């Protein structure tokens, strides 16, 4: 974990209620795809946890959805504004364990962390397939970005307005040797039930401190209680208890 001040380079709308924020600053604290940051917002007691979409030297990309007063405030921020971040929080995906033909599945707000993971896996020579799940065509984002880095991309929409109709599990027809996923818990459970390989699942939980001190995001696993913000958010398939 590292605390740093970042400057906003852009903060733009990419889908209804969904924003992409590019931040400039010290990114050395982020060491694995699947980690998250905690953002301090003036006038708000708790920091806001946001998953990392992309991380390059000195550049951090976050994608967030406006769901409350805190994220509504974030959407009003302009280039040049500065934010205080805790960077490199959580246990990310172990890239070396993800196989040669990994399947990455992101649902809605779970799409962003799949992007950095896909980039790193492709750089290692993996044949990466990605399934992006949304409710409707209007909500889709980052399909072109995943395609541009060399991933084999499939999009599903619950209402059938684009791509494969239905849920992400409807599109799990390709050959893969490992699954990585992030999204709402019902989706994670469905992927868990359908997948026949090992995998890594990133969970979403309400967080207080974000670095393991308050114990507010603890969950039971086959190997004892774990904190989603510290030992998670990524858990191995074999340790998950539903």
N, C-alpha and C positions, 0 to 999 in steps of 0.2 A: 504494500500500500504506500502511496506517495501523494502528498498534498501539493497541488500546484495551481497557479493562476493561469487561465486560458483566455484568449481573446477570440471573439466570434468573427469568423471570416464571412460566413453566410448562414442564414436561418430561413429556409424557404419551404413553402408548401409543396408536397409531392403527391398527395392524395387527400381526399376530404378528411380534415382534422389531423393529418399526419405531416410532420415536419422533418426535414433533414438539416442538421446543424453541423457545420464544419468549424472546429476549434483549433487554434494555433497555440502550441505550448509544449511543455516537457512531457512526452509520451513514454518515457523510459519505464514508468511504473507498470504499464500494460505489457504482460509477458505471454499471454495465451488467448486465443479466440474463445469467446464465451464468457470472458470476464465483464465486469460492469464498473461504472463510476457512480459516485454520489455527488450531486450538485447542490451547493448551498445557494439558496435564493433569499434575497433580502425580505424580511418580514415573515418568513416561514421558519418554524422551529426545526422541523426535520428536513434533512437533505432528501433530494429526489434520486432514487436509483434508476439509472438508464443503462441498458446494455450497449456494448461497443459494436458498432457496425463495421468500422474500418479503422486501422491504425497504421500510419506510416511515420517516418521520422519527423516529429514536430507537427503532425496533423492527426486530428482525432475526429472521426465522423460518428455522430449519434443520430438515431432516428427515433422519434417519440410521437406518441399520440396524445392529443389534448383530451384529458379525462377528468380534470378537476382544476381548482384554482391555481395550483402550482405550475402545472404544464401550460395552463392558459397564460400565465405570466411569462413562461419561457417563450411562448409563441410571439410575444410582443417585443422580444429583445432584437436589437439591431447590430449590424456589423460594427465592430469597434468596441462594443460592450464587453466587459470582462466578468468571468465567473470563477469562483473558487471550487475546485474539484478534488475529490479523493479518487485516485486512479489506481487500477490494478487490483480491484476487489474481487474476491471469489475465486473459486477453483474452475478453470476453464476446461476446454476439450483437450485431451492428450492426442495431439496430431499424429504422433508416431504409432498409435494404437488403432487408427481408423481404417486400416486395410488399404487394398489397392483399388477397390471399386466401391467406395463409400456412397451411401445414400443420405442426403441431407434434407430434412423436412422442417419447414418453418410455417407456422400458422399465424397470420396477422402480425401482431407485435413481436412474435417469435421469429420473424424473417430476418431482421438485421444481424444478429450474431452469426447466422449461417453464411453471410457474405465474407467476412474475414476468414472464417473456417475454410470456405471453399477456395479462397485465394491461396491459403497456405498449403492446402492439400494438393491443389493443381501444381503449385511450385515444386512439390515433392514428386510429381509425376503420376499422381493418382488420377483415375478416370472417375470424375465426380458427376453424379446425378443429383439434381435438386428438384424437390417438389415444394411449390409455394401455394399455400392455401388461403383463400379469401372468401368472404361471403358473397361478393358480387363484383362484376367487372370494374366498377368505379373505384373500388378500394385497392386495386392492384398497384404495387410499386416494386421497383428494382428487378423486374423481369429482364429488361435489356441489359442491366448492369451485370447480372449473373451470366447471361449469354456472352457478353463481351470478354469475360475473363476465361471462357472456355468450358463452362459447365453445361451439361445436358439438362435443360430446364423444362419442367412441366408445371403448368398452372392449373389449379382446381378452383371452382367457384361453387358454393353451396347452391345458389339459385340456377346454375347452369348457363349463366350469361357469357361465360368465356372459358375456354379450355375444357378440361375434363369435368363433367358435372358431378357434384357431390363433394364428399370429404377427401382429405389427402390420402386416406387409406384406399380409395378407389383407384388411385394412380400408382400404387406400389406393385407394379407389374414387372419392373426391370430387374436385371440380375445385379445383385449387390452382396458385399461380404461384411458390411458393418453399417449401422444406422445411427445417425446423430440427429437430434430433434429438439425443437424449442417451440413452445406455444401453450395454449390453455390446457389445463390438466385433463379434461375429457379427451382432447386430441392425443395427448401423450399416452393415455391409457389405451386408446384405440390402436395407436402405432405399436405399443408394447405387445398387445394381444396378437397383432397380425405379423409382426416381424419374426423371422426365424433365425436371425443372427444375433450376436452380441451387439451392444450399442451403448450410447451415452445420451442421457435425457436431461435437459435443462429446465428447471422448475421456476415458476413465478410465485413469490410469496410477499406479503406485506413485511416491510423491514423497518426497524427502528434505527439502530446505529449503523448497520451495514457492514460491520467488520467483526462480529462475533461476540461482542461484550454483553448485549442486552438479552440474548437467548430468545428473542421474540419470534424468530422464524425457524425454530427447531422442528424437526420431523423425525419419525421413526424409520429406521432402515433395518435390514437383516443383521447389520453389524453395530446396532446401537443407535442412539439419537445423534443426528447431525444437524448443523446449522446451515440453512440454505445460503446465507450470505458468506459463510466461511468455508465449510467443507463442500458446499454446493457453489453455485446453483446447478452445476453439472454432476449428476450421479450416474454410476454404472448401472446398466439394466439389471445385472445380477443381484444388486443390493436393494432394489426398490420394493417397498411394501405398499400395496394399494388399499 
